[in-house]
Structure formats: structure tokens, C-alpha cells
Amino acid sequence: MLSAHRGDAASPELQAWAQKITRGVDPAIIVTVEFEADSKTFIVRLLKEPRVLIFRLSASQVHGEGREAECERTLHRKIKDLWNLI
């Protein structure tokens, strides 16, 4: 479980988690996270210079037991996708 909080209250915790991982890989990446109540998903933005990559994590991924590794793999894959944007 990445956060015990729900909805908007979980966004800062999730953002801190994502920043910790991205800084270990590429300190130039900026991360923002916000919760979208309509779809019950967290919108994650990875920004590096003029490039932006946006993806979503579902509430069940963020709040599910034992899904941290899955979320971390997704984040690492998206960081690589950001690097490959032309």
C-alpha cells in the first residue's frame, strides 16, 4: 500500500514516493500527482525540460496490499518512456 489516505489526501504521499524514485534515477525529472475523483485515478506527470509524460495509477493500485512493486515497475518504465520521447 503506497498510501493509507484516500483521494486527494493521498496525492502528496504518492508524489513524495514518486519523487524519491525518480531522483534516484534522474534528478532532473519533476513529478506531480493529482487525484481525479471522476475516474478514481491518480494522474502522474513526469516533466523533464520540454518533455511531459502523463499516466494514471488506479486507486486499487495505490491502495492495494502488495502492489508497491507493480507501481514501482510502472514508474520506472514511464521514466524510460520519458527519456525516449523525441
N, C-alpha and C positions, 0 to 999 in steps of 0.2 A: 504494500500500500504506500503510494507516494505522498498521500495526504489524508489525514483523518477529517479534515474540513470538507465541506460540500460547497459547490457552486463558486461564486465569486471569492468566497473566503479561502478557497484552495489555490487560487491563482498565484499569490505571492510565494507560497511554499513551492509550488510547481516551477515557478520561474527561477527561484533560488537553486533548486535541484538541477534544472537545465543549464543554468549559468555555470555551475560548478563543473559539470561535464564538458561543456563547450570550452571553457577556459583551459581545461587540461589538454584539449585537442588543438584549439586555435583561439588565442586570447583576443583576436580582432573581431570575433563574432559577437554581435549583440543579440540578446534573446528577450522577447516579450511574450507574455502569456495572458490571455483573457478568456473568460468563460462566456459561452453563448448559451443562454438559457433555452432558446427555442429548440436547438438541436441537442442540448445537454452534452456539448463537447467543449474541449479546451482548444483554443486556436493558438498555435505556437508559431511565432515569426522568428526566423533566423535572418539577420541582416549582416552583410559584410560589403562595405564600400557601396557600389551601386546595385548590388545583387540582394534580392529578397526571396526567401523560400518560405511558404506558408503551408502548414499541415495541421491536422487535427488529431487529438487524442480523445478517445471516448471517456466518459465518466467511469465506465466499468474498467477500463484500462488503468486509470489513475487510482481508483478506489479498490480495485480487486486485489485480494491477497495473492502474493506470489507472482505478480505481473510486472514487478520492477525491472527485471532483466529484459522482458519484452519491450518495455518503454525505452530502456537504455539502448537496446539494439536499434530501435526505430530512430531515436535521436542521432546515433552515430551514422546511420545510413543517410539521414537527411543532411547531416553536416557534409558528407561526401558528395551528395547531390548538389548542395550549395557551391562547393568548390568546382564542380563540373559545369555549372551554368556559364554560358558564354554570353 
